[in-house]
Amino acid sequence: MLFPSAIKSVVVEVPKVPWSAIGGMDDVKALLKECIELPLTHPHLFEMMRVPPPKGILLYGPPGCSKTMMARAIATEGNMNFLAVKGPELLSKWLGESERALASLFRRARLAAPAVIFFDELDSIASKRGDGGGCGGDRLLSQLLTELDGVTSGGSGAFAGKSGRVVVVGATNRPDVLDNALTRPGRMDRMIYVGLPDKQGRHGIFKIGLSGKDCHEDVDVTALASDDLSEGYSGAEIIALCRDAALHAIGEMDDGIIDRPQIRMAHLLMSLNDMKPRTTTEMLRFYESFRGRH
């Protein structure tokens, strides 16, 4: 049986991404801990209340807001195996190959349970049926729905704890195009918005981005995180700013201006001036509108 090469390369791993590696996002972290960690550490509470743990979680929001890192942190903190695949990697021009690859992915996850299956760019394989994706896209979505229905919450029953548990986490920037059958309760049980970091979150991300780098004493992380300087930047953009500032410092040493590279406040301000945030007001309005409908 042949599968797309991308699926062959999917590695079962236990990532090392603690919650502390993600700056801010305390509300999102609390929701994810409630969905993932609490059923693992206190399964008896769910059994007492006769509430099965969530089987699927959808993370949505602007690009660069740590959705992938959140998924890895879920597996890390829950000590679960992790299988990650980008949605487009499942697509194949050969009839039936995409569905078989998807079934194989879930089969591997069940063998490696407890496990997290992470679908990045979920919208590429789960868009609304009849929206021009063709019958191949509809078949792949049907296979995904079937696999989600077969996901177990743990062991031989819904309340059996950690052993055998498989959690599906999807990430998308376009939650509006997902098929309604996917986001109904019992499949993707929780839809969690992962938005731009606030002032406190940006402060934490700047500290992470500058950690381990030689910084001058004039670097003021509190000022960098202020609304006047960095409001509207995503976490990925802030990390890129810190990297860009380090390159400015290296460039000065190469020009013979200084003896050793050291990040100064001027370098960070230069990077802030050069790199503007890419999340527009229209995008934020769209996500706010979507949240209001769900």
ABEGO torsion letter per residue (X at the ends): XBBBAAAAABBBBBBBBBAAABBEGAAAAAAAAAAAAAAAABAAAAAAAGBBBBABBBBBEBBGAGAAAAAAAAAAAAGBBBBBBBAAAABBABBGAAAAAAAAAAAAAAAAOBBBBBBBGAAAAABBBGAGAEAAAAAAAAAAAAAAAABBAEEABAAAEABGBBBBBBBBABAAABBAAAABBGBBABBBBBBBBBAAAAAAAAAAAABGBBBBAABBAAAAABAAAABGBBAAAAAAAAAAAAAAAAAAAAAGABABBBBBAAAAAAAAAABBBABBAAAAAAAAAAAAAX
